[in-house]
Amino acid sequence: MREHVLLIGGGGREHAIARALADSEADLYACAGNRNPGIADLASGFETLETTDPDAVVEYAQSVDATIAVVGPEAPLQAGVADALENAGVYAFGPNQDEARIETDKAFQRRFMQENDITGCPDFETFDDGEAACDYIDSYDGDLVVKPAGLTGGKGVKVIGDQVTAEEGKDYIRESDYDRLVLEERLVGEEFTVQAFVANGDVRTAPAVQDHKRAYEGDEGPNTGGMGSYSDATRELPFMTAADYEDAVDIIEETVDALEGYKGILYGQFMLTAEGPKVVEFNARFGDPEAMNTLPVLETDFLEVLTAARNRDPLPDLEFAEQATICKYAVPAGYPTDPEAGAKVQVDEESVARAARGSDDSSGSSGDERRESAGDALLYYASVDEREDGIYTTTSRSFAVVGLAATIAEAEEIAEDALSDAGEEGLHVRHDIGKADLVQRRIDHMDELRGK
């Protein structure tokens, strides 16, 4: 009997999940609040619905005889969609509502780490009174990070001493309507992410990825949901050691042990400091954009991971291609503060693949040889509006292009070629992601912190 896999969510992350399942021995179905054309092309069925409505998701799951569900975004997890699917007899690869609090409630996350002696927890305090939080800023010896306790899509955090002054941080607290806040020590170093596939007590980790939250080149501007990311052909990034990576994996394993019964993806975002990795936050799902770095190089059948998790078998060891990846998002002009929707997206999968192959097909080499030499490029749709005459931008991230090659430099060049073929009218891209000078700045920064 073929598996019927239901994918919940319609962003670039979910397009990456859909592509990872497209060649599996399964029928793929999807539901989302928006119709993602990339996912719709890969799925046997696509339903537009409110993914934070557990009843609506369960009804669609039952209508397609779903045997496994993969929950992509965090909001359905917070709404208890995984719980509702499990109660209806559909295995959900994603944590239940209570376990998802490791992401959806940052105050809970920090207390959980403290109570379970999880390595890498920064100093912190939680507040449900804004003025008390402002008084704490005045009394604290050093810089702090201001975090709303709930979900903010990566855009609610303010870093005193980097993004804002102490006075601006207090103004932000007073002007916001957040009920609860976490104030924690500012960690200085380089951020990186390790995503873990978790079920039945097993933990299988993917190569490290570095996301770029700031909107503009040179790490300037407001925080976004993520402008792009890169990974290397090794498990670690150029500014890391193998020991740094293993230390981060140890922290994830400590956390899984303490959670007892967690299943799905556990995403650890770390700051590599002079003392080693410390935890910026945990997420209860694949990252967006980090899924677009990880899943294209996953050589193990993702369906095999899902069925092992459901059947309570040991998770398979994960194999990843030894390729670097560069993901660059195209977003509407003005994103994230004043985005302008309605630009026509001049890109398709064939144009992106053509850019990766290069324009000279007269060398006599086979297609496979050219792809092995030049690398590959992939297109992932995110938040777009599909109309009869084409695809248009909304006010959120539009699409991402991922370059894959033997080195970061080659992958970056492939991603840039694909983006230039797509055109950028009405769009904004951080072109510096993955470029040699920005990567070297990360290396130099860590060398400086470590006294090299």
N, C-alpha and C positions, 0 to 999 in steps of 0.2 A: 504493500500500500504506500502510495506516495504521500509525503508530508505536505500539508497545506500550511504555509508559513504566513502569518499576518504581521506586516510591518506597520507600526504606528508612528506617524510623523511625516512631515513633508519638506524638510530642509535639506541642505547639502550633506549633512551627516547621514540622513536617511537614504539619500540617493547613493551614497557610498555603501551603505548596508545592503541596499537592493542589488547593486552591482556585484557585491560579494556573494550574494545568493543566486544570481541570475543563471549561473551554469551548474547549479546543484541539482540533485535529483529531488526537486520539490516544486510545487506550484506556489508562486508568490502572489499574495494579495496585499493591498495597502489601503490605509485610510489616513486622512489628514484634513486640517482646516483649509488648506490650499491645494490646488491640483498641481503637483510638481510634474512637468512634462517628462522629465527623465525617468522618474519612478513609474509613471503611468505607462511608458513604452515598455518597461521591463515586466510589469505585473499582469497577471491574468485578469485581475479586477481591481478597480480603484474607486473608493467611496469618499466623497467629501462630507465630513462630519466634524463635530466638536470633540476633539480628542481628550478633553478633560471631563467628558460626560461618560462615566463608566458604563451606564446602561446602553448608550448608543454604540460604544465600542464592542461590548459583549454581543449585542444584537447582530452587528455586522460579522463578528467572528463566527457566530453560530450559523449565519446564512451562507458562509463559504466553507463550513466544516473545518475551521482552523484547528490544527493539532498543536501548533507552537506559535507564540506571539513574541515579537521583539519590540520592546518599548524604546523609542529613540529619544525623545525630549524628556526634560525633568518635570514639566508641568503635569503630564498625565500620571507620573509616578506619585507626585504630591497629592493628586486627586484620588488616588487609590485604584487606578485602572488595573494594575497588576493583580491586586487583591481580588477585584471583581472577575477577572478572567480566570484566575485559579479556582474561585468558587463555582464558576461555570464549567469547570473541567478542561480548561485550555491552559497548557503550561506557558507561563510568562517568563521570558528571560529578561528579568529586571526585578529589582527589589520591591518588597511590599511597602505600603505607605509608611509604616513605622521605621523600617530600615532606611528608606530614602531620606529620612531626616538628617542623615550624615551629610547630605547636600542641602536640603530644603530649609534647614534650621541651623544657621551658623553658630548660634549660642549653644544649642544642643551638641553640635559637632565639637566645639572646644571643650565643653564639660565632659563629653564622652572620652575625648583624648586624655584629659587630665585624670579622670577617674580610673582609666584603664592603663595609665602610665605609658601611653603611646609615645614613642620617640619622636622628637622634632616639633613638639607643641610650643609655640611662642607664648610669652607672657600675655595675659589678656584679662579683661573685665567685661561683664555684660551689664547693660543698662536698659531700663524701661522708662527712664526719666531723662529728657534731653538736657536739662540744666545740670543734672548730676554728671552727665557725660562731659559737658563743657567744663565743669569744675575739675574733672579728672584730667582733661587735657592741660589745664593750667598747672596742675600739681605734678604731672609726670615729667620725669627727667629724661628727655629724649623725644624722638618723633613717634607718632602713632599712625595706625591705619584705622579709618572709620569704615565699618561694614554694617549695612542693614542686615538684620538677622535672617530675613526671608530672601526669596528669589528676586533678582534684579536683572537677569540677563547679561551679567558681566559688566553692567554700566553704573552700579550704585556705589562702588568703593571709591574712597578718596584717601590719598596718601599724603599725610602732612610731611613737609620737607621735600616733596617731589612735585605733586600736582597742585597742592594748595599750601598756604601758610596756616599756622595754628588758628589765627583769627578767621580765616576763610573756612577752615574746618568747622569751627563753632557756628559760623553763619549757616553753613550747609545743614548742620544738625537742627538748628532752630527753625530753618525754613522748610525742612522736609516733614513728611507726615508718617515717618516710620515709627512703629510702636516700640520696637526693640532694636538695640544697637550692640555691636561688639566692637570694643576698642582694644587693639592689640599692638604689640611692639612692631615697629617697622623693621622688616628683614632686608638686609642689604646683600645683594649678590646677583645671580642670574637665575631666572625662572626656567623650569622645564616640567614636562608632564610625562608620567608613566601610566599607561592604561592597562588594567588587568582584567582578564576573563576569569570569572569566579563562579564556582558551583561545587556543591558537595564537599566543601572544605579545600578544594584544589584552587590554586592560584597560578595562572599562566600569563606572563607579562609580555608586552610589546616593546619595541624600541622607543627610546626617549624622543620627545618632540618638543620644540620650542614654539609657542604661540606668540603672536604680536598683537597685543590688545590696543595699543595707542593708534589713533586714526591716521596720523601723518608720518611721513618719513622722518627718520632720525629719532623715533620714539617720542614724537611730540603730539599734542592735542588730547582730546578727551578719550576715555576708554570706550571700547566698542565690544561687540560680541566676539571679535577676533577678525583681524584683517588678513591673516595668513599664518603659515607655520612651515617649519622644515624639520627633516630628520636626516640622519647620516646613514651610510651603508652599514654601520655598526650599531650595536645596542645603545651606545652612549653618543653624546653630541661632542663637537670639537673642543668645547671648554670644560668637558667632564673627563674624569677617569673611570675606568671600569669599576673601581671600588665605590665611586659616587653612585653609579647606577645600582650596584648591589645594595648599598645602604638604603636607597629609596625603595627597592623591592622588599627589603626587610621591614620597613615601616608599613608598607601595604599589607604584608603578611601578618604583622602584629594586629593591624586593624581588622582584617578579616577574621582572625581568631577571636577577637573581642566581640565582633558582631554576631557570631554564632548562627550559621544558617544562611548567610547572605548569598544571593545569586544575581548574576548579571555582570555588568561592567562596574568596576571601581576605579575611578580616575583620580590619581594623586597628583595634585599640582604642588610642586616643590620650589623652594628657593635654595639654590646652592650657595651657601655662605662659606666664610673662611673656616667655620667649624663643621661643615658638612651640610647635608640636606635638612631643611626644616619645612614643615607643612604650611603652605599657603591656604589650601583648602582641599576638600574631597568633593568629587562629583559622583553621582550614582548612575552614570551613563557615559557613552562615548563622548568625547569632546567634539565640538564643531568650531574650528576646522580639523582638529587632530585626527578624527576618524578618516579623513581623506588622505592623510599621510600613512596611516597604519593599515587600513584594509586593502589598498591596492597591492601591497607587498606581502600580504598574508598568503602563504602558499598552502597552508592547511585548509581543508574544506570547512568553511564556517558552519555549514549545516551539520557537519560531524561534531562540532563543538556543541551546538544546540541540542542535538539528539542525545549526546552523552550526558549533558546537564539534566535533561528531562528524565532519562532512564536511570539516573543516579549511578552512572558509570564514571570511572576516572576520566577527567578531561584529557584529550590528546595533547601531547607536546606540540607546541606551535612552531612552525617553520616560517621564516620570513626571508624573502629574497634580499640579497646583499645589494640593495639599491638605495641611493639617497632620493629624497622626495622634497619638492618645493610646492607648497599650496599658496596661491594668491587669489584673494577675493576681489571681485569687481562689485562695487557698491554704488548706490545712487549718489550723485553730487549732493554735498551738504550733509551726508551721513556722518555721525549719528544724531547731531543736534537739530538740523533743519533739512532733512532729506527731500529731494525733489523726485517724485515718481513720474512715470510715463515715458521714459526713454525706451526706444526700441532696441532690443538685444540682438546685435548682429553676430551671432555665434551659433554654431552647431557642432555636433560631435565630429563630423567629417572634416570640418575646417581645422579643428584642434588637432586631430590625428595627422592631417596633412602637414601642419606646421612642425610636428614632431619628426615626421619622416624626412622633411626637407623637400625643397622644390625640384631637386635634380634626381629624377628617376631613371636616368639614362646610363648609370654606371655599370649595368649588367648584373648587379647584385640582386639576390632574391629579396622579397619583402621582409622575410624573417631576418635576414642578415642586416638589412638596413635598419630595422627596428632595434636589433641587438646593438648596433653601432651607435645609432643616434639617440636611443632611449625611447621614451613614450610620453604621451600627454593625454590627460583625461579631463573631461568636462563634467562638472557637477552643478546641476541647477539647485537653487535655494528658494528664495522668496520671489517669485515672478508671477506675472499675470498673463496667462495664455489666452490670446484672442484669435479670431478667425484669420486676421492678417499678420499674425506673428506673436512674439513673446515680448512683454514689456516689463520694465522695472516697477517694483512697489517701493515702499519707504524703508524696507529692510535689505539685508545683503542679497544680491541678485544671483550671482553664479561664481563658481571657483574654477580655476584651471590648475591642474597638478602636473608638474614635470617629474619624470622618473628617469634616473640615469645612474651611472657608476659613481659619480661624485656630485657633491652639492653644486659646484660651479656648472657642471653640464646640465643638471636638472633645472637650475635657475634659468639658464639660457633657453632651454626648451619651453619652460613656462612663459617666459617673456615673448618668445616667438609666437606662441599660441595666442597670447593676449593681444599682440599687435595685429594678428590676423582677425581677431574678434572686433577690433575697433573699440574706442573708449568715449565716444560722444555721449555726454550725459552721465558718465560713470567716473568713479575714482578708484585708483589702485595704489597700494603701497609697493612701488617698484623695488624698494631697497631690500625687501625680504629675501634672504638667501644670498645676497651679493657679498663678494669677498670682503669688502671693507667693513660691513656690518658684522659679519661672522668674526672677523679678526678683532673687532672692538669687544665682543663677548669674551674672547680668549684673553685679551689683554686685561680686561676688567678682573677676571678670576685670577690671573697671574699676580695682579697688583694686590688683591685681597689676601692672597696666600703668601705674599711677601717674596715672590719670585723675581 
